């Protein structure tokens, strides 16, 4: 099994199969995907060999990411290749959700167990502002289809930002009340080239936690003994 110098064991692999994305999110690719060289992504056979190698060393969960992984025409074949790998027991994917409404049931049938969808606002206009795409209705339709597809887990990832969706916590919580969806609020990440944007928009995870506690949400106490 894979073990780091601190003694931590790893059973989970995140595998990026493309860096291409068709959205232009303000915190990630505000100018859209740009590439000034020939693209040379892992082939399906290389992906299969990579997953097999990690599974041999104890990896049992695979998360397929990008960019936007579903832009690959062989995305479903990647799922099937992982499903056929001895030792892999859970296959997840992270997506912007633009094609879920059409294909998520096929992905589940091929072996996908869980999906995380990036949705930063439940307001169609703000969704368009953040992502650069008027695809809110399509993505939300995809969420409903995913819930019908037999997946073990459907999660929504959201980056809250002061100047955009900083007050979106309550609408998200209301949305969750009657749907078996897990909500994950992710802190805006600071990089070498986004300091001004980060300073203007960062909302700490601690402040979100405090809002939840004030609203009556209870923390889960995990027994680590």
N, C-alpha and C positions, 0 to 999 in steps of 0.2 A: 504494500500500500504506500501511496505517496505521503511522506512525512517531511515537514520543514524543520529547520534547525531548532525551533522552539517546541518541537514535539507534536505539533498539530497535524492531524490526519485529514486528508482531503478525499472526499467521495463525490465531488461536484465539479463539473467542467462547464465553463462558458465558452462557446465556440462561435466566433464571428465568421460568417461565411460570405460577407460582402461589406464594403464600406459605402455602397450606393444607398441614397435615400431620396424619396420623391417628395418629402415635406421640407419646409424651410423654417424650422422652429427658431424663435428668436434667441434662445439660449444655446443652440447647438449649431445650426447651419443657416444663419440669417440670410446669407446670399445664395442659398441653395447648394446642391452638390456640385463641386468643382473637381475636375481631374485633368491634368495636363500631361498625362503619360498613359501608355498602354496599360490596361487593367489585366492583372494576372491572378485571378482568385483560385483558391483550392478547387480542384476538380472533384467530382462526386467520388471517384476512386480514392483520391487523397484524403477526402473527408472521412470516408469509411475506414481507411487505414489508421488515421489519427484517432478516431473514436475507439477502434479496436485496441490500439496501443494503450490508451488511457484506461480502458476497461480492464485490460490485463493487469494494470497496477492498482485496481480497486475502485475506479470511478464507476458509480452506479447511476448518477443523475447527470443528464446533459441538458444544458440550456442553449438553444440556437438563437444567435443574435446577429445584428448587423452593425452599422447601417440598418436598412430595412430588409430582413432576410427573405421575406416573401416575394421580393422582386425577382429572385432567382427562379427561372423557369423550372428548375429541377428541385424546388423546395420540398415538394412532397416525396421525391425520391431520397432526399437527405433524411427525412423522417423515417422512411422505410428502412434505409441503411442502418440507422441508429437502432430501430426496433429489432432488427435482425442480429444485432451485436450481443453476444453472450455477456451477461453481467450488467447490461444497461436495463434498469427497471423503471426509470422515469424520464420522459422526454418533455421538455418545456420549450416555449418560444416567447420572445419579446417582439412586439410588432406595433406599428402605428395604427393598425386596424383597417386600413383602407380597402382591403380585399377580403376581410373575414366573412362578410355576409354571403359571399359567393363560395368560399372554399373551406371554411373552418370544419364543416362536417366531414369533408373528405380527409382533412388533416387528422381529425380524431380517429377516423376509420383506419388511417395508415399507421397510427400508433402514438400520436400526440396526446399527452396526458394533461398538460396545463398550459395556460396562455396568459401573458401579461400584456396589457394594452395601454399605451401612452395616451391619456386624455387629460389635458390641462385645464379644461373649462367645460361646463355644461351649458354655457351660453354660446349659441352658434356664431355670433359676431366675434366674441372674444376668442373662440376656438380658431376662427379664420385668421384673426390678427396674430395669434401666437404661432400657428402652424404654416401660415401662408397658403392654406387650402380650404376651400369651402366644402369640406367633407364630413361635417359634424353628423348629419343625419345618417350617412352611410356607415360611419364608424359605430354609432349607437345601435343601428340595425345589426351590425356585426356582433356587438355584445349580446344582444338578445338571441341571435343564432348560436353563438358560442354556448350560452346557457342551456340551449336545447340539444347540444351535440353530444352530451355524455362525458365531457371533460371533467376531470377530478377537481380542477381549480380554474377559476377565472378571476384575475386580479386587474385592477386599474392603477397605473402609476401616474402621479401628478406632481409637477414641479410648481409650487406656489411662488409667485413673484409680486413684490409690492406694487409695481406700476401696471400690472396686468390683471392677474387673478388673485390678488392677495386677500380678497374677501370671499373667496369661493368655498371656504371650508363648510359653511352651513348647507349650501346647495348640495354638495357632495354627500354630506351626512344624511340629508333627507332622501337622496337618491338610493342610498344603501339600505334604508329601513325595510324595504320589501323585496330586496333582491339578494341572492346568495353570492355576492361579489365581495372580494376583499379589497380594501382601499389602502394604497401605500402613498404617503406623501414624502417626496424625495427632496432633500435640500439642494438648492442651486449650487453647482460646483464652481469654484474659482479656478481659472486657468491662467496661463501666462498672458493671454491677450484679451481678457474680459474684465479687468479690474473695475473699470468705471461702471459697467453693466452690473457686475456683482454687487458693488457697493450700493447701487441704487435699488436693487431688487431682492437681495438676499433676505429670506425669512428663516430663522433658525428652527430646527426641529424641536428644541425645548419650548419655544413659544407656542408651537402647534400643540404639543403635549399639554401645556398649561391650559390652552383653550378647551381642549377635550375634557380635561378634568373638571374645569368650571362648568361645563355643559352636562356633567353627570356621568361621563364615561369612566369605566373602571379599568385599571391596569391588570393585565394577566400576570399573576405571580407563578413563575415556573419553578418547579422543584428540581434542583440541580444535584440533589444528593443521590 
